[in-house]
Amino acid sequence: MKKIGLLLMLGASFSCKKLTEHPQGNLTPENFYQTQSDAVAAVTAVYSTLTTDINNDFPIYGRNLNLVVDNPSDNQVYSPSNTNPDVRALGTATYVTTNDRVHKIYAQLYWGINRANIAIDKIPTIPAAQFVDPSHSAANLVREARFIRALLYFDLVRLFGPVSLVLHDQATVAAAGTLVSRAPKDSVYAQIITDLDSATLLPASYTGANLGRVTSGAAHALLAKVYVTRHDWSHAVTELRKVITTGTAGLIDATTGNYGYDLFTKFSDAFQAATKNGKEHIFSAQFNGTTGGFTSTNTLSSFTWSNSAYTADIPADSSVVHIFDIADQRRDATFYDSLFNQTTGKWVKWPFFNFLKFVDQSTGFVTALQGNQGANSKINFPVIRYAEVLLLYAEALNELNGGPTADAYTAINIVRARAYRSYTSSGSYTDHTYDLSPGLSASDFRDAVFTERRKEFIQESQRWFDLVRRTDLGPGQYYLQSVKAMPGNPKAAAALKDTLFPIPQTEIDLYGGRNPNFQQNPGWN
């Protein structure tokens, strides 16, 4: 079997029981899986692949996915302070098949998949008598691992298209010399859906040290997002109704969600350490802000906090900031343009904006910006939150019915009401000033949903995926029109090939061109 990129790093690393801890040491799968504690530790190691890197590089959800999918979008560019040529190439659509960041995300995703595969294969071999704690049954631990595997394959197939579908530990595959194929996208999605269907049997909630584990609500929500990406609107609506809280004000059609999900009234609460794993967070990558290196550290707003230097990544231009009304609370929660000068004791207004959303303000805004908290953030990364469920519902209803229904308007208007500070709870608000105008066509409503998604999810590794999955203007045209409309045309080199990333050249070179089933994506040869 072809060894996929950095999957040579397969050593099974495991940690203690708590989800918030991270794996230390190495053990082989053959001598490790003996007890329930071993099974819990193994699944914790699967979770850890979202927030750590085996080479102490940026983790998937701590920054690397953001570099790969936000820098090539119309939201973000590399900072003048960033001298990494591979990062700069992503920001100008001039990256090549040997781009280090593209290779890294490919390897990281398969690293996590392989850990999940090991757990899925090995946990059922542990004697049933070992599972004395009912809160971590063998079946549920496997379901958690299957959710993470589905999430990682979802990222892979959206980034690279057809990919190798590996479902077992590569170190134990018998036919080690087999020429591996890139599975069709339909096959990859079928496996994703199968894994997520399994995960819908997980508990609805957790408490204490188990907060942050995968729930059945997270499985239904991610499954809905998969269906939306596939333009399977009927199945998407079915899944979304299982997640949206029953009794949500203004909705006509019944929803059955009993998870208690809701929006924070204050948008910024979705991005602070004190409110992590709250009512809006359906599933998040868990960070604890470990000092030193990048282990368990969210570095999305990090590195240089001074009176003059740029941070690592910046908004593409001021027009990104100005898509927001001044009254929209998301604007001030997402960007800042001032910094406190410790020497003069005065605030300095910069001629440019920086991202604020993931700056850890645990000790206050000024302290965060004048210290080094940006590089040691404890803020979780929200993989999917309730605001997205509402916007996916609005989108799916519009597409399913050939135009927006009353519930489609209600769903998007709830998100807008929160943005303009009139939201209370359970879908209720009284100020309808900022509701969308009624009578929109399907096309105009679609535009409104994608605009709302852009405002809501800046820096949350969503925008490039949104640009390339929208095909109503023709495959890739929404992406091209959006990035080519950027002031200064920084992505002038963007082309249709950029709607898929290249398979890392190291993967292609493993075969020396001799494998007809493993070829490069179109346009990247």
DAKA-V547928 format. One record per residue. N is the residue number from 1. RES is the residue in one letter. SS is DSSP state (H for helix, E for strand, C for the rest). Layout:
n = <N,N>
res = <RES,RES>
ss = <SS,SS>
This chain:
n = <1,2,3,4,5,6,7,8,9,10,11,12,13,14,15,16,17,18,19,20,21,22,23,24,25,26,27,28,29,30,31,32,33,34,35,36,37,38,39,40,41,42,43,44,45,46,47,48,49,50,51,52,53,54,55,56,57,58,59,60,61,62,63,64,65,66,67,68,69,70,71,72,73,74,75,76,77,78,79,80,81,82,83,84,85,86,87,88,89,90,91,92,93,94,95,96,97,98,99,100,101,102,103,104,105,106,107,108,109,110,111,112,113,114,115,116,117,118,119,120,121,122,123,124,125,126,127,128,129,130,131,132,133,134,135,136,137,138,139,140,141,142,143,144,145,146,147,148,149,150,151,152,153,154,155,156,157,158,159,160,161,162,163,164,165,166,167,168,169,170,171,172,173,174,175,176,177,178,179,180,181,182,183,184,185,186,187,188,189,190,191,192,193,194,195,196,197,198,199,200,201,202,203,204,205,206,207,208,209,210,211,212,213,214,215,216,217,218,219,220,221,222,223,224,225,226,227,228,229,230,231,232,233,234,235,236,237,238,239,240,241,242,243,244,245,246,247,248,249,250,251,252,253,254,255,256,257,258,259,260,261,262,263,264,265,266,267,268,269,270,271,272,273,274,275,276,277,278,279,280,281,282,283,284,285,286,287,288,289,290,291,292,293,294,295,296,297,298,299,300,301,302,303,304,305,306,307,308,309,310,311,312,313,314,315,316,317,318,319,320,321,322,323,324,325,326,327,328,329,330,331,332,333,334,335,336,337,338,339,340,341,342,343,344,345,346,347,348,349,350,351,352,353,354,355,356,357,358,359,360,361,362,363,364,365,366,367,368,369,370,371,372,373,374,375,376,377,378,379,380,381,382,383,384,385,386,387,388,389,390,391,392,393,394,395,396,397,398,399,400,401,402,403,404,405,406,407,408,409,410,411,412,413,414,415,416,417,418,419,420,421,422,423,424,425,426,427,428,429,430,431,432,433,434,435,436,437,438,439,440,441,442,443,444,445,446,447,448,449,450,451,452,453,454,455,456,457,458,459,460,461,462,463,464,465,466,467,468,469,470,471,472,473,474,475,476,477,478,479,480,481,482,483,484,485,486,487,488,489,490,491,492,493,494,495,496,497,498,499,500,501,502,503,504,505,506,507,508,509,510,511,512,513,514,515,516,517,518,519,520,521,522,523,524,525>
res = <M,K,K,I,G,L,L,L,M,L,G,A,S,F,S,C,K,K,L,T,E,H,P,Q,G,N,L,T,P,E,N,F,Y,Q,T,Q,S,D,A,V,A,A,V,T,A,V,Y,S,T,L,T,T,D,I,N,N,D,F,P,I,Y,G,R,N,L,N,L,V,V,D,N,P,S,D,N,Q,V,Y,S,P,S,N,T,N,P,D,V,R,A,L,G,T,A,T,Y,V,T,T,N,D,R,V,H,K,I,Y,A,Q,L,Y,W,G,I,N,R,A,N,I,A,I,D,K,I,P,T,I,P,A,A,Q,F,V,D,P,S,H,S,A,A,N,L,V,R,E,A,R,F,I,R,A,L,L,Y,F,D,L,V,R,L,F,G,P,V,S,L,V,L,H,D,Q,A,T,V,A,A,A,G,T,L,V,S,R,A,P,K,D,S,V,Y,A,Q,I,I,T,D,L,D,S,A,T,L,L,P,A,S,Y,T,G,A,N,L,G,R,V,T,S,G,A,A,H,A,L,L,A,K,V,Y,V,T,R,H,D,W,S,H,A,V,T,E,L,R,K,V,I,T,T,G,T,A,G,L,I,D,A,T,T,G,N,Y,G,Y,D,L,F,T,K,F,S,D,A,F,Q,A,A,T,K,N,G,K,E,H,I,F,S,A,Q,F,N,G,T,T,G,G,F,T,S,T,N,T,L,S,S,F,T,W,S,N,S,A,Y,T,A,D,I,P,A,D,S,S,V,V,H,I,F,D,I,A,D,Q,R,R,D,A,T,F,Y,D,S,L,F,N,Q,T,T,G,K,W,V,K,W,P,F,F,N,F,L,K,F,V,D,Q,S,T,G,F,V,T,A,L,Q,G,N,Q,G,A,N,S,K,I,N,F,P,V,I,R,Y,A,E,V,L,L,L,Y,A,E,A,L,N,E,L,N,G,G,P,T,A,D,A,Y,T,A,I,N,I,V,R,A,R,A,Y,R,S,Y,T,S,S,G,S,Y,T,D,H,T,Y,D,L,S,P,G,L,S,A,S,D,F,R,D,A,V,F,T,E,R,R,K,E,F,I,Q,E,S,Q,R,W,F,D,L,V,R,R,T,D,L,G,P,G,Q,Y,Y,L,Q,S,V,K,A,M,P,G,N,P,K,A,A,A,A,L,K,D,T,L,F,P,I,P,Q,T,E,I,D,L,Y,G,G,R,N,P,N,F,Q,Q,N,P,G,W,N>
ss = <C,C,C,C,H,H,H,H,C,C,C,E,C,C,C,C,C,C,C,C,C,C,C,C,C,C,E,C,H,H,H,H,C,C,C,H,H,H,H,H,H,H,H,H,H,H,H,H,C,C,C,C,C,C,C,C,C,C,C,H,H,H,H,H,H,H,H,H,H,C,C,C,C,C,C,E,E,E,C,C,C,C,C,C,H,H,H,H,H,H,H,C,C,C,C,C,C,C,C,H,H,H,H,H,H,H,H,H,H,H,H,H,H,H,H,H,H,H,H,H,H,H,H,H,H,C,C,H,H,H,C,C,C,H,H,H,C,H,H,H,H,H,H,H,H,H,H,H,H,H,H,H,H,H,H,H,H,H,H,H,C,C,E,C,C,C,C,C,C,H,H,H,C,C,C,C,C,C,C,C,C,C,E,C,H,H,H,H,H,H,H,H,H,H,H,H,H,H,H,C,C,C,C,C,C,C,C,H,H,H,C,C,C,C,C,H,H,H,H,H,H,H,H,H,H,H,H,H,H,C,C,C,H,H,H,H,H,H,H,H,H,H,H,C,E,C,C,C,C,C,C,C,C,C,C,C,E,C,C,C,C,C,C,C,C,C,H,H,H,H,H,C,H,H,H,C,C,C,C,C,E,E,E,E,E,C,C,C,C,C,C,C,C,C,C,C,C,E,C,C,C,C,C,C,C,C,C,C,C,C,C,C,E,E,E,C,C,H,H,H,H,C,C,C,C,C,C,C,H,H,H,H,H,H,E,E,E,E,E,E,E,C,C,C,C,E,E,E,E,E,E,E,E,E,E,C,C,C,C,C,C,C,C,C,H,H,H,H,H,H,C,C,H,H,H,H,E,C,C,C,E,E,E,E,E,H,H,H,H,H,H,H,H,H,H,H,H,H,H,H,H,C,C,C,C,H,H,H,H,H,H,H,H,H,H,H,H,H,H,C,C,C,E,E,E,C,C,E,E,C,C,C,C,C,C,C,C,C,C,C,C,H,H,H,H,H,H,H,H,H,H,H,H,H,H,H,C,C,C,C,C,C,H,H,H,H,H,H,H,C,C,C,C,C,C,C,H,H,H,H,H,H,H,H,C,C,C,C,C,C,C,C,C,C,C,H,H,H,H,C,C,C,C,C,H,H,H,H,H,C,C,C,C,C,C,C,C,C,C,C,C,C,C,C,C>
